[in-house]
Amino acid sequence: MRYSVTRLCGGKALMAAPREQLDIDMERAASVLSEAGEIRSTDEMMIVLSWKGMEVTVYRQGKVMFHPLDDRNTAVSYADEILSLIT
């Protein structure tokens, strides 16, 4: 999948947004992601979880934000990993 990667929070976070917008089933995604990390919060628009020592926010449209993270290639790799679990 191709992504647009944006630096956020003064460079402490990266958001990987798929070029093609998705419509993720957030209830199913939360169930799957609860096996990969600790879910901190979830609603119909986003899921926040602890994963690999980071706070990860997954949005319904497929955007994935990683905090803290500063490597763009890692952000893309991690976004692929997470989205492959839930799409």
N, C-alpha and C positions, 0 to 999 in steps of 0.2 A: 504494500500500500504506500502511496506517496503522501507526504506530510508537509505542512507549513509549520515551522518551529519558531516560536516567539519567546523572547526573554522577558520575564516578569519580576516583580518584587525587587527592583534594584539589582537584577542579575542573579538573584538567589534561587529563582525558579524558572522552569521552562515549560511551555505548553506546546504539545504536538497536536495539531489539528489535521485530520485527514482531508485531503483535497476534495473528496467526495463525502458529503454530509450523510451521516448514518441516523437511524432512529432505533436506539437501543431499548430493549425491554428492561427497564431499570429494576424491576422486582426479580427477574431471573438473574440479571447481572449481579445484584447484591448477594443472591444466594451462592452463585459460583465464586465470586470474589471473597466471600467469607471463608472459603477454604484456602485461599492464597494469602490472606492477611487479616488483620483485625479491622472490622468495619467500625468507624467512629460515628458516622451519620449517613442517612440515606433519605431521599425523598424522590418525587417524580422527575426532578431535573438533574440531580447529581448524587454521586456516592463518594464519600470521603473515607479513605482507609489508610492504615499503616502498612507499608509494604517495602521490603528491602531497606529498612532504616529511613524511609522517607514518608512524607504525607503525600498521598496521591488522590487527586480528585478526577473522577470520571464523569463526563457530562453526557447527557442523552444524545447529543449530536455526534458523539465520538471523540470529542476533544479530551485530552488527558493532560493534566498538569502535575508536575513533579517538583516537590520542594523538600529539601534543597537539592538542586542538581544544576550543573553548569556546562555539561557536555552535550552538544546537539545530537551527535551520533548515538549516544546512550539513550537519550530521550526517545529517539525514533525506534531504537531496538526495544526499549521497554514498552512503548505504546503498541508496537506490533504484538509483543508478548501478551499484554493485557487484553487488547481487542480480539486477539485470536481465541481467548478463553470465553468471551462473552458475545461474539457475533457469529 
